Amino acid sequence: MNLKLDLSKNNQELLEQAGIEISNKNYSPEEIKKCENDIANYIMNKSLKNMDVSNESIRYSSLMEILIKSEN
């Protein structure tokens, strides 16, 4: 999967907000798994500050689904 070409602009912006820089390249399943872990860590860290896991989880849910499906 090429995150720069295959993801919508909105999903690319979500990755940027989570501090994940993406390049125009094909990502390996391991690299995609790392992005998933980084997103999960971002959600947990941000949620600890404002005590609201659900809102951040909802914002990133469709992106996470796309990443998980692309691993297969």
ZIHUVEN-V597109 format. One record per pair of residues at least 4 apart in sequence whose C-alpha atoms are under 8 Angstrom apart, sorted by the first residue. I is the first residue (numbers start at 1). J is the second residue. Records with the same first field share a line. If there is no record, write none. Layout:
BEGIN
I->J + J
END
This chain:
BEGIN
1->6 + 25 + 26 + 27 + 28 + 70
2->6 + 7 + 23 + 24 + 25 + 26 + 27
3->7 + 12 + 22 + 23 + 24 + 25 + 26 + 27
4->12 + 22 + 23 + 24 + 25
5->24
7->11 + 12
8->12
9->13
10->14
11->15 + 63
12->16 + 22
13->17
14->18 + 60
15->19 + 20 + 21 + 22 + 39
16->20 + 21
18->38 + 39 + 42
20->35 + 38
27->31 + 32
28->32
29->33 + 70 + 71 + 72
30->34
31->35
32->36 + 67 + 71
33->37 + 67 + 68 + 71
34->38
35->39
36->40 + 64 + 67 + 68
37->41
38->42
39->43 + 60
40->44
41->45
42->46
43->47 + 53 + 56 + 57
44->48 + 53
45->49
46->50 + 56
47->51 + 52 + 53 + 56
48->52 + 53
52->56
53->57
54->58
55->59
56->60
57->61
58->62
60->64
61->65
62->66
63->67
64->68
65->69
66->70
67->71
68->72
END
